[in-house]
Amino acid sequence: MKIALFNWAPIHGNFDEGGGAGIYLKNIAHALSERGHDVTVLSSGFFYDLTNKNIFLRRHIEKKSNIRYIDIINSRVIAPAYAMFHNIELCMHEESTKNAVRTFLLDCGPFDILHIQNIEGIPFSTLELRSEFPNTKFILSNHNYHAICQQVNLWYNEESSCGDYYDGIACYSCMTNQIQFPHFFAIRALTTRFNRKLVPDDQQSIINFIMSYKELDLTWFNDFKIYDKSFDKRSIDLYGKNKFFYRRHKAVQLINDHIDHILSVSECVEDIVVKYGMDPRKSIVSYIGTRHFSGTFERKKRFDPEKLNICFMGYARKDKGFYFLLDAFSNMPTDLHGKLSLTFAGKIENEIDLNRLRSLERYLSGITIVKQYTHADIPLILSTIDIGVVPPLWYDALPQVAIEFVCNGVPILVSDKGGQKEIINHDDFVFTGGDIQSFWNRIRKILFNPNSIDEFWDAGVRVYSMEGHIDNLLSIYHVAPPARLPTVLPSTSQSPPSLPRFEKKPI
């Protein structure tokens, strides 16, 4: 098959962008290529050449791979999505970037499959190209909630899980941190020029580039409409809805009308996107595969039946549950003092957070802090760990760290918010997300039950190898899509007052 794969972040080179979706894309690109399929990977919204206002395609060649890499340079839809949080109009409809994707499909195709990982870096109207390429299936993977949420994670203003956006009104007070675009574009432009990830030694180059802005013709920045909020009112004038309500409903409509198969990486994600209007007939749960699962688990034993060695790996962020864990361990029940050790492995730069983490030592039998690690370091980090904790407060799609724990023989205690709970089959290893009492109740059950680890493995673990996942993915690629039906979207719970002097257009 001739397959095109898309994500906003490039997977060639050492750019290290795109998070878990980027890792997944790199894995399936190589796995599909190794099976003899013709694979091309497209990125958009990452590379910018500030000396050339035009949008153009750049080809990247890797000698060790048969995969072709194409980058759209100067996309008018900047990625990731938070960079365009308030510029809904451009995210939904932008003809020049849509035309760049059209050119890609014409010049590099014809493709059997266009598999989109995220609709970031291109406008949602790009999906309308499906009608121009009737022999190319358009497939969307939901690795997160960007399809229905401009913030991406349904995580309100870096504070709490968003269960109700109040018909878009709540979105206006979300994502209040503003991007410093001079610095942002300097980094992107130098990354494009050097064709590599920037390093600390490039700091002076960034400063020099910012100083050179006045020598460049930057009038084309106007095409981004970065600070243009005119659509705030125009969306109401045109559609009778605020821009965030319009964005969610229009995005769902375009997906339902033009995507052949809607994949979700967990049942949690599927439940949420279908709840918000995606066509359940097109919806398929497709758990991601990992190269680190050989088909069997090591099933480690407890290192000390009287103690429990606990590990948290990942980002020191509120949505990932890091601050929840700090609060939980700061309020550890006295009967558990000295019975637990804690290993933190991840990027932590805030000195206050680091000191809080170190202060927990008085309650623990030991604490280990690993500030930076690579994937190759994980087996050593986990070599003395009994339990991995995955405690997100948001509805995490399917955390890669949960898969890494179990693939290294480490059972996991997980929050019930997100897809990580679908990996395991034992209730004693699931606690109520954000509930400290529930967390300690589960820790007690595991600690004081000498058979808890064996019971975890005996109950079964759901993890897929990359080979098994590719088999599943190829079967989806071959499945005929369901018949297309007109999209019927739920109405707003509270309609705004009518504005009779303007003609209302359908969303």
LOMARSE-581414 format. One record per residue (C-alpha): residue number from 1; chain; x, y, z. Coordinates in nm, 2 decimals. Layout:
N
  num  cadena       X       Y       Z
  NUM       A       X       Y       Z
...
This chain:
507
  num  cadena       X       Y       Z
    1       A    0.00    0.00    0.00
    2       A    0.10    0.36   -0.05
    3       A    0.06    0.53    0.28
    4       A    0.09    0.89    0.39
    5       A    0.12    0.96    0.76
    6       A    0.07    1.31    0.91
    7       A    0.15    1.48    1.23
    8       A    0.24    1.85    1.30
    9       A    0.58    1.75    1.45
   10       A    0.86    1.61    1.23
   11       A    0.98    1.26    1.32
   12       A    1.30    1.28    1.11
   13       A    1.62    1.43    1.27
   14       A    1.66    1.50    1.64
   15       A    1.38    1.75    1.69
   16       A    1.21    1.55    1.97
   17       A    0.87    1.71    1.93
   18       A    0.52    1.57    1.93
   19       A    0.52    1.38    2.26
   20       A    0.37    1.03    2.26
   21       A    0.20    1.08    1.92
   22       A    0.54    1.16    1.77
   23       A    0.70    0.84    1.92
   24       A    0.40    0.64    1.79
   25       A    0.42    0.79    1.44
   26       A    0.79    0.71    1.42
   27       A    0.73    0.35    1.53
   28       A    0.45    0.28    1.28
   29       A    0.63    0.46    0.99
   30       A    0.93    0.23    1.03
   31       A    0.71   -0.08    1.10
   32       A    0.50   -0.03    0.79
   33       A    0.81    0.04    0.58
   34       A    0.98   -0.27    0.70
   35       A    0.67   -0.47    0.58
   36       A    0.73   -0.34    0.23
   37       A    0.47   -0.05    0.23
   38       A    0.55    0.28    0.05
   39       A    0.55    0.53    0.34
   40       A    0.56    0.91    0.33
   41       A    0.55    1.12    0.64
   42       A    0.42    1.48    0.62
   43       A    0.46    1.75    0.89
   44       A    0.32    2.10    0.91
   45       A    0.32    2.40    1.15
   46       A    0.67    2.34    1.29
   47       A    0.92    2.48    1.03
   48       A    0.93    2.85    0.94
   49       A    1.16    3.04    0.70
   50       A    1.11    3.41    0.79
   51       A    1.30    3.52    0.48
   52       A    1.04    3.37    0.25
   53       A    0.67    3.45    0.30
   54       A    0.55    3.17    0.07
   55       A    0.42    2.84    0.19
   56       A    0.63    2.56    0.03
   57       A    0.71    2.19    0.06
   58       A    1.06    2.07    0.17
   59       A    1.18    1.72    0.12
   60       A    1.40    1.55    0.37
   61       A    1.60    1.24    0.29
   62       A    1.73    0.99    0.54
   63       A    1.99    0.75    0.39
   64       A    1.92    0.47    0.63
   65       A    1.55    0.46    0.56
   66       A    1.32    0.41    0.26
   67       A    1.07    0.65    0.42
   68       A    1.01    0.99    0.25
   69       A    0.97    1.29    0.47
   70       A    0.79    1.61    0.35
   71       A    0.76    1.92    0.56
   72       A    0.52    2.21    0.49
   73       A    0.72    2.53    0.55
   74       A    0.54    2.85    0.67
   75       A    0.20    2.69    0.74
   76       A   -0.04    2.96    0.85
   77       A   -0.17    2.73    1.12
   78       A    0.10    2.72    1.38
   79       A    0.15    2.41    1.59
   80       A    0.10    2.29    1.85
   81       A   -0.26    2.40    1.89
   82       A   -0.21    2.62    2.20
   83       A   -0.01    2.86    1.98
   84       A   -0.34    2.93    1.79
   85       A   -0.57    2.90    2.09
   86       A   -0.78    3.21    2.03
   87       A   -0.74    3.22    1.65
   88       A   -1.02    2.98    1.58
   89       A   -1.10    3.11    1.23
   90       A   -0.76    3.03    1.09
   91       A   -0.76    2.69    1.26
   92       A   -1.09    2.60    1.09
   93       A   -1.04    2.75    0.74
   94       A   -0.71    2.85    0.58
   95       A   -0.69    2.81    0.21
   96       A   -0.32    2.84    0.14
   97       A   -0.22    2.57    0.39
   98       A   -0.50    2.35    0.27
   99       A   -0.37    2.40   -0.08
  100       A   -0.02    2.29    0.04
  101       A   -0.17    1.96    0.15
  102       A   -0.35    1.93   -0.18
  103       A   -0.02    1.98   -0.36
  104       A    0.14    1.71   -0.14
  105       A   -0.13    1.46   -0.22
  106       A   -0.11    1.54   -0.60
  107       A    0.27    1.55   -0.63
  108       A    0.36    1.26   -0.39
  109       A    0.05    1.04   -0.44
  110       A   -0.17    0.88   -0.53
  111       A   -0.20    0.74   -0.18
  112       A   -0.42    0.46   -0.06
  113       A   -0.42    0.60    0.30
  114       A   -0.38    0.94    0.46
  115       A   -0.35    0.86    0.83
  116       A   -0.37    1.18    1.04
  117       A   -0.24    1.18    1.40
  118       A   -0.35    1.53    1.50
  119       A   -0.53    1.81    1.31
  120       A   -0.27    2.06    1.42
  121       A   -0.05    2.26    1.19
  122       A   -0.32    2.23    0.92
  123       A   -0.68    2.37    0.92
  124       A   -0.97    2.14    0.98
  125       A   -1.10    2.23    0.64
  126       A   -0.81    2.02    0.50
  127       A   -1.04    1.72    0.56
  128       A   -1.26    1.85    0.27
  129       A   -0.99    1.73    0.03
  130       A   -1.13    1.38    0.08
  131       A   -1.39    1.45   -0.19
  132       A   -1.11    1.55   -0.43
  133       A   -0.92    1.22   -0.37
  134       A   -1.19    0.95   -0.37
  135       A   -0.94    0.67   -0.38
  136       A   -0.76    0.78   -0.07
  137       A   -0.90    0.68    0.27
  138       A   -0.87    0.95    0.53
  139       A   -0.82    0.81    0.88
  140       A   -0.79    1.01    1.21
  141       A   -0.63    0.88    1.53
  142       A   -0.73    1.05    1.85
  143       A   -0.43    1.05    2.07
  144       A   -0.59    1.33    2.28
  145       A   -0.89    1.55    2.26
  146       A   -0.78    1.82    2.01
  147       A   -1.06    1.73    1.78
  148       A   -1.31    1.87    2.03
  149       A   -1.08    2.10    2.25
  150       A   -0.85    2.38    2.13
  151       A   -0.65    2.33    2.45
  152       A   -0.60    1.96    2.34
  153       A   -0.64    1.79    2.68
  154       A   -0.98    1.90    2.81
  155       A   -0.77    2.05    3.10
  156       A   -0.91    2.39    3.20
  157       A   -0.65    2.67    3.24
  158       A   -0.38    2.42    3.38
  159       A   -0.60    2.37    3.68
  160       A   -0.87    2.10    3.64
  161       A   -1.04    1.85    3.41
  162       A   -1.29    2.02    3.19
  163       A   -1.62    1.84    3.20
  164       A   -1.84    2.13    3.09
  165       A   -1.72    2.41    2.86
  166       A   -2.05    2.59    2.91
  167       A   -2.11    2.61    2.53
  168       A   -1.77    2.77    2.48
  169       A   -1.79    3.04    2.74
  170       A   -1.54    2.87    2.98
  171       A   -1.28    2.86    2.70
  172       A   -1.24    3.24    2.70
  173       A   -1.07    3.21    3.04
  174       A   -0.87    2.91    2.96
  175       A   -0.51    2.92    2.83
  176       A   -0.44    3.27    2.97
  177       A   -0.06    3.24    2.93
  178       A    0.03    3.43    2.61
  179       A    0.31    3.30    2.38
  180       A    0.60    3.54    2.33
  181       A    0.59    3.52    1.95
  182       A    0.92    3.70    1.88
  183       A    1.11    3.44    2.08
  184       A    0.88    3.16    1.95
  185       A    0.95    3.24    1.59
  186       A    1.32    3.29    1.64
  187       A    1.35    2.94    1.78
  188       A    1.14    2.80    1.49
  189       A    1.33    2.99    1.22
  190       A    1.67    2.89    1.36
  191       A    1.55    2.53    1.40
  192       A    1.45    2.54    1.03
  193       A    1.78    2.70    0.92
  194       A    2.00    2.46    1.12
  195       A    1.77    2.16    1.05
  196       A    1.82    2.04    1.41
  197       A    1.70    2.08    1.76
  198       A    1.85    2.39    1.93
  199       A    2.09    2.35    2.22
  200       A    2.19    2.59    2.50
  201       A    2.48    2.71    2.30
  202       A    2.24    2.85    2.05
  203       A    2.11    3.11    2.29
  204       A    2.31    3.40    2.14
  205       A    2.19    3.30    1.80
  206       A    1.84    3.34    1.92
  207       A    1.91    3.68    2.06
  208       A    2.08    3.79    1.74
  209       A    1.79    3.67    1.54
  210       A    1.54    3.86    1.74
  211       A    1.75    4.17    1.70
  212       A    1.75    4.12    1.32
  213       A    1.37    4.13    1.30
  214       A    1.36    4.49    1.19
  215       A    1.57    4.40    0.89
  216       A    1.33    4.13    0.77
  217       A    1.01    4.18    0.59
  218       A    0.77    4.05    0.85
  219       A    0.45    4.19    0.70
  220       A    0.35    3.83    0.62
  221       A    0.30    3.78    0.99
  222       A   -0.03    3.95    0.93
  223       A   -0.14    3.63    0.76
  224       A   -0.13    3.45    1.09
  225       A   -0.37    3.70    1.25
  226       A   -0.20    3.62    1.58
  227       A   -0.37    3.90    1.77
  228       A   -0.68    3.92    1.57
  229       A   -0.99    3.87    1.78
  230       A   -1.24    4.00    1.53
  231       A   -1.39    3.65    1.50
  232       A   -1.50    3.67    1.86
  233       A   -1.79    3.89    1.75
  234       A   -1.82    3.77    1.39
  235       A   -1.88    3.41    1.49
  236       A   -2.19    3.53    1.67
  237       A   -2.29    3.76    1.39
  238       A   -2.25    3.48    1.13
  239       A   -2.36    3.17    1.32
  240       A   -2.53    3.29    1.64
  241       A   -2.27    3.10    1.85
  242       A   -1.94    3.20    2.01
  243       A   -1.62    3.09    1.84
  244       A   -1.54    2.80    2.07
  245       A   -1.89    2.65    2.04
  246       A   -1.85    2.69    1.66
  247       A   -1.51    2.54    1.67
  248       A   -1.61    2.22    1.85
  249       A   -1.92    2.16    1.64
  250       A   -1.76    2.25    1.31
  251       A   -1.46    2.02    1.38
  252       A   -1.69    1.73    1.47
  253       A   -1.90    1.79    1.16
  254       A   -1.59    1.80    0.93
  255       A   -1.46    1.48    1.09
  256       A   -1.79    1.30    1.05
  257       A   -1.84    1.41    0.69
  258       A   -1.49    1.34    0.56
  259       A   -1.30    1.09    0.78
  260       A   -1.35    0.72    0.69
  261       A   -1.24    0.57    1.02
  262       A   -1.21    0.75    1.35
  263       A   -0.95    0.57    1.57
  264       A   -0.91    0.62    1.95
  265       A   -0.62    0.50    2.15
  266       A   -0.84    0.39    2.44
  267       A   -1.20    0.33    2.53
  268       A   -1.18    0.64    2.75
  269       A   -1.10    0.86    2.45
  270       A   -1.36    0.69    2.24
  271       A   -1.63    0.75    2.50
  272       A   -1.55    1.12    2.53
  273       A   -1.52    1.20    2.15
  274       A   -1.84    1.00    2.08
  275       A   -2.02    1.18    2.36
  276       A   -1.93    1.51    2.19
  277       A   -2.08    1.40    1.86
  278       A   -1.83    1.19    1.66
  279       A   -2.00    0.92    1.45
  280       A   -2.00    0.59    1.66
  281       A   -2.03    0.39    1.34
  282       A   -1.69    0.51    1.23
  283       A   -1.53    0.48    1.57
  284       A   -1.27    0.21    1.64
  285       A   -1.06    0.16    1.95
  286       A   -0.70    0.09    1.84
  287       A   -0.46    0.05    2.13
  288       A   -0.11    0.16    2.03
  289       A    0.16   -0.10    2.01
  290       A    0.51   -0.08    2.16
  291       A    0.84   -0.21    2.04
  292       A    0.93   -0.29    2.40
  293       A    0.68   -0.57    2.45
  294       A    0.81   -0.91    2.35
  295       A    0.49   -1.10    2.42
  296       A    0.57   -1.20    2.78
  297       A    0.62   -1.01    3.10
  298       A    0.90   -1.06    3.35
  299       A    0.67   -1.06    3.66
  300       A    0.90   -0.92    3.92
  301       A    0.86   -1.03    4.29
  302       A    0.84   -0.79    4.59
  303       A    1.19   -0.70    4.69
  304       A    1.10   -0.67    5.06
  305       A    0.76   -0.81    5.19
  306       A    0.76   -0.55    5.46
  307       A    0.81   -0.25    5.23
  308       A    0.71   -0.11    4.90
  309       A    0.94    0.07    4.65
  310       A    0.73    0.32    4.45
  311       A    0.82    0.51    4.13
  312       A    0.68    0.81    3.95
  313       A    0.81    0.87    3.59
  314       A    0.73    1.16    3.37
  315       A    0.65    1.53    3.37
  316       A    0.64    1.73    3.70
  317       A    0.30    1.88    3.60
  318       A   -0.03    1.91    3.77
  319       A   -0.23    1.73    3.50
  320       A    0.01    1.43    3.52
  321       A   -0.06    1.41    3.90
  322       A    0.28    1.52    4.02
  323       A    0.15    1.78    4.26
  324       A   -0.12    1.53    4.37
  325       A    0.16    1.29    4.47
  326       A    0.35    1.57    4.65
  327       A    0.04    1.65    4.85
  328       A   -0.04    1.28    4.92
  329       A    0.31    1.20    5.04
  330       A    0.32    1.52    5.25
  331       A    0.01    1.38    5.43
  332       A    0.12    1.02    5.45
  333       A   -0.06    0.82    5.72
  334       A    0.17    0.77    6.02
  335       A    0.13    0.39    6.01
  336       A    0.30    0.39    5.67
  337       A    0.60    0.60    5.77
  338       A    0.93    0.42    5.69
  339       A    0.75    0.15    5.49
  340       A    0.77    0.31    5.15
  341       A    1.05    0.44    4.93
  342       A    1.00    0.68    4.64
  343       A    1.18    0.72    4.31
  344       A    1.11    1.02    4.09
  345       A    1.24    1.01    3.74
  346       A    1.17    1.31    3.51
  347       A    1.23    1.67    3.42
  348       A    1.20    1.90    3.73
  349       A    1.34    2.25    3.71
  350       A    1.14    2.43    3.98
  351       A    1.36    2.46    4.29
  352       A    1.06    2.48    4.52
  353       A    0.92    2.16    4.38
  354       A    1.26    1.99    4.41
  355       A    1.28    2.10    4.78
  356       A    0.93    1.97    4.84
  357       A    1.02    1.64    4.69
  358       A    1.34    1.61    4.90
  359       A    1.14    1.71    5.22
  360       A    0.94    1.38    5.18
  361       A    1.25    1.18    5.29
  362       A    1.15    1.22    5.66
  363       A    0.84    1.00    5.59
  364       A    1.01    0.74    5.36
  365       A    1.27    0.47    5.39
  366       A    1.45    0.63    5.10
  367       A    1.41    0.87    4.81
  368       A    1.58    0.88    4.47
  369       A    1.56    1.17    4.23
  370       A    1.66    1.12    3.86
  371       A    1.63    1.46    3.70
  372       A    1.69    1.34    3.34
  373       A    1.68    1.00    3.17
  374       A    1.66    0.84    2.83
  375       A    1.46    0.54    2.73
  376       A    1.77    0.33    2.76
  377       A    1.80    0.42    3.13
  378       A    1.45    0.29    3.22
  379       A    1.54   -0.07    3.29
  380       A    1.80    0.04    3.54
  381       A    1.57    0.29    3.71
  382       A    1.30    0.03    3.75
  383       A    1.53   -0.25    3.85
  384       A    1.45   -0.22    4.22
  385       A    1.09   -0.09    4.19
  386       A    0.78   -0.28    4.32
  387       A    0.50   -0.04    4.19
  388       A    0.48    0.23    3.93
  389       A    0.23    0.51    4.00
  390       A    0.04    0.67    3.71
  391       A   -0.19    0.93    3.88
  392       A   -0.32    1.17    3.61
  393       A   -0.59    1.42    3.70
  394       A   -0.69    1.47    3.34
  395       A   -0.84    1.20    3.12
  396       A   -0.50    1.09    2.99
  397       A   -0.55    0.91    2.66
  398       A   -0.31    0.62    2.71
  399       A    0.00    0.72    2.90
  400       A    0.31    0.57    2.75
  401       A    0.47    0.56    3.09
  402       A    0.21    0.30    3.21
  403       A    0.31    0.07    2.92
  404       A    0.68    0.12    3.00
  405       A    0.63    0.02    3.36
  406       A    0.45   -0.31    3.28
  407       A    0.69   -0.39    2.99
  408       A    0.97   -0.37    3.25
  409       A    0.79   -0.61    3.48
  410       A    0.66   -0.34    3.72
  411       A    0.29   -0.35    3.82
  412       A    0.11   -0.01    3.81
  413       A   -0.12    0.17    4.05
  414       A   -0.33    0.41    3.84
  415       A   -0.58    0.69    3.86
  416       A   -0.93    0.61    3.72
  417       A   -0.91    0.92    3.50
  418       A   -0.78    0.80    3.16
  419       A   -0.69    0.51    2.95
  420       A   -0.42    0.37    3.18
  421       A   -0.69    0.18    3.38
  422       A   -0.77   -0.02    3.07
  423       A   -0.42   -0.18    3.07
  424       A   -0.49   -0.37    3.40
  425       A   -0.77   -0.59    3.53
  426       A   -0.75   -0.56    3.91
  427       A   -0.96   -0.31    4.11
  428       A   -0.70   -0.30    4.39
  429       A   -0.46   -0.12    4.16
  430       A   -0.71    0.16    4.06
  431       A   -0.78    0.46    4.28
  432       A   -1.01    0.76    4.24
  433       A   -0.82    1.03    4.06
  434       A   -0.73    1.33    4.28
  435       A   -0.85    1.15    4.60
  436       A   -0.57    1.12    4.86
  437       A   -0.77    0.89    5.09
  438       A   -0.85    0.65    4.80
  439       A   -0.48    0.65    4.70
  440       A   -0.36    0.55    5.05
  441       A   -0.63    0.29    5.08
  442       A   -0.50    0.12    4.76
  443       A   -0.13    0.15    4.88
  444       A   -0.23   -0.02    5.21
  445       A   -0.40   -0.31    5.03
  446       A   -0.10   -0.36    4.81
  447       A    0.16   -0.32    5.09
  448       A   -0.01   -0.55    5.34
  449       A   -0.11   -0.82    5.09
  450       A    0.20   -1.04    5.03
  451       A    0.03   -1.18    4.72
  452       A   -0.07   -0.85    4.57
  453       A    0.19   -0.84    4.29
  454       A    0.11   -1.20    4.18
  455       A   -0.26   -1.12    4.18
  456       A   -0.19   -0.81    3.96
  457       A   -0.02   -1.03    3.69
  458       A   -0.27   -1.32    3.73
  459       A   -0.56   -1.08    3.66
  460       A   -0.41   -1.01    3.32
  461       A   -0.25   -0.71    3.15
  462       A   -0.35   -0.56    2.81
  463       A   -0.04   -0.44    2.62
  464       A    0.02   -0.49    2.25
  465       A    0.34   -0.55    2.05
  466       A    0.41   -0.32    1.76
  467       A    0.38   -0.63    1.53
  468       A    0.03   -0.70    1.66
  469       A   -0.07   -0.34    1.64
  470       A    0.04   -0.31    1.28
  471       A   -0.16   -0.62    1.19
  472       A   -0.46   -0.45    1.35
  473       A   -0.39   -0.12    1.17
  474       A   -0.36   -0.28    0.83
  475       A   -0.69   -0.46    0.88
  476       A   -0.85   -0.12    0.95
  477       A   -0.68    0.03    0.64
  478       A   -0.86   -0.24    0.44
  479       A   -1.20   -0.21    0.60
  480       A   -1.47   -0.03    0.39
  481       A   -1.60    0.28    0.56
  482       A   -1.96    0.30    0.67
  483       A   -2.21    0.48    0.45
  484       A   -2.20    0.86    0.49
  485       A   -2.49    1.02    0.68
  486       A   -2.55    1.39    0.73
  487       A   -2.41    1.51    1.06
  488       A   -2.67    1.61    1.32
  489       A   -2.51    1.81    1.60
  490       A   -2.65    1.86    1.95
  491       A   -2.79    2.21    2.00
  492       A   -2.65    2.45    2.26
  493       A   -2.82    2.42    2.60
  494       A   -2.88    2.79    2.60
  495       A   -2.92    2.97    2.27
  496       A   -2.79    3.33    2.25
  497       A   -3.03    3.61    2.16
  498       A   -3.10    3.63    1.79
  499       A   -2.94    3.91    1.58
  500       A   -3.19    3.97    1.30
  501       A   -2.99    4.22    1.11
  502       A   -2.73    3.95    1.03
  503       A   -2.79    3.65    0.81
  504       A   -2.71    3.34    1.02
  505       A   -2.50    3.08    0.83
  506       A   -2.52    2.71    0.91
  507       A   -2.22    2.59    1.11
